[in-house]
């Protein structure tokens, strides 16, 4: 079972877009069985209709998609209500947060009530990681340390730095916070993924493409070409995320 | 023929950055890459005075596979220039590598310009680390390209994760700027680059062995390029640049 743990469906305010049909055809081409899908930020800035749209996609293709809800913590009380709706009504399995597109500090007090909700529902929180000033590796480590019972998926391993200067912090953050999982999209460098599989265990590493920002056809190769054992590859290509979202049946 | 225009060798025992030439060559074999331009991670002059010799010895040991570039800190002025001349005239090196994050000097600074101009006297290109950090941004390196119009300036990583549009912009403006594909994760931006500046000023590179040359090769192959564009980007463009470098 191959699962892409990070895909956005819809048309983003920031120009990128992906339709369900395009995603399904790309999944077929790349031999991906399932994808975790979450909303883009739409032109009207409202996540509620986008969450409905994602829920409908899951309803239409229940064996292909797992839904994650997206909220803007700046909406405060309304965001918390939307989390309730995402989990109780829309039956989502997790939350997606984008500190860069929603302009909030991932370890700021603003996020604490959101994390408390995630803890209450026992759902994982995927965080778009590695953005300067808002979701740097040590900032993700800080919020993970405050909420050790919440599983956090740090996209790009929490570091997007082509200089390699964030690798040290990301490795320490992942080592110290056992509730943080490394998602592989866009990662600098490939040996970081391979080393982290050895150091953290393959169940802490998840293949994700971050499509359509990134290219599924390329991103999946980070997992398929990695110099790791077959067992480890099966973990990062599907088993790890499956356990995390309790999608094992 | 595939030539990797940017890869690394250096002994750093006990670190994940440890990159003896054999580590790179085994990845090149796996990826079907014939040759790689190699440089160290550290600058000269610096803590290890043997670094230039290390690159020279590796290229002598693997002449069919490795081509050396001298990675230098321009801040030492005449000494940096002396090392560059030595590297090119006595050690077989073909270019200069600058990584301003390592030494903290702006690409447009006078000492950097002098060193780039010295390289250009030998028709040797200058490869800059060009990513998302201060002193490595495309618009900052463009100042060097403007001041050294006779020099070939290669933007390694073509602007990194967030500055690719700037890299294409400055390449549109300055004909002596070349973009290099390593580690930048977006295949479609390679296509856009070729559309905007032509296929003659784009080079394939891996930034191996930390980045996997196989993966980096696949990325370029996913960019919807024609057969001719592929040939230019994978080898013909860099061959043309290296052929111009004065021989000793």
Contacts between the chains, C-beta under 8 A, distances in Angstrom:
chain1	res1	chain2	res2	distance
A	132	B	132	7.9
A	160	B	161	5.1
A	161	B	131	7.7
A	161	B	132	7.1
A	161	B	133	7.8
A	161	B	161	7.9
A	162	B	131	4.0
A	162	B	132	6.4
A	162	B	157	5.1
A	162	B	160	3.9
A	162	B	161	6.0
A	162	B	183	5.3
A	162	B	184	7.3
A	163	B	101	5.6
A	163	B	129	6.9
A	163	B	131	5.5
A	163	B	132	7.7
A	163	B	133	5.4
A	163	B	136	7.4
A	163	B	160	7.9
A	164	B	17	7.9
A	164	B	210	7.2
A	165	B	101	7.1
A	165	B	133	7.4
A	167	B	16	7.9
A	185	B	185	8.0
A	186	B	161	7.0
A	186	B	185	4.4
A	188	B	183	5.5
A	188	B	211	7.1
A	189	B	183	6.9
A	189	B	207	7.2
A	189	B	210	3.9
A	189	B	211	4.6
A	189	B	212	8.0
A	190	B	210	7.1
A	190	B	211	5.5
A	190	B	212	4.0
A	190	B	215	5.7
A	191	B	16	6.2
A	191	B	209	7.1
A	191	B	210	5.0
A	191	B	211	7.8
A	191	B	212	7.5
A	192	B	16	7.6
A	192	B	210	7.6
A	195	B	16	5.4
A	214	B	185	6.0
A	214	B	186	6.9
A	215	B	185	7.9
A	215	B	186	6.9
A	215	B	187	5.2
A	215	B	188	6.9
A	215	B	222	6.6
A	217	B	187	7.8
A	217	B	222	5.7
A	218	B	185	7.2
A	218	B	187	5.6
A	218	B	215	8.0
A	218	B	218	6.8
A	218	B	219	5.4
A	218	B	222	5.4
A	219	B	185	7.9
A	221	B	215	5.7
A	221	B	218	5.5
A	222	B	215	6.6
A	225	B	212	6.5
A	225	B	214	5.6
A	225	B	215	5.6
A	225	B	218	7.6
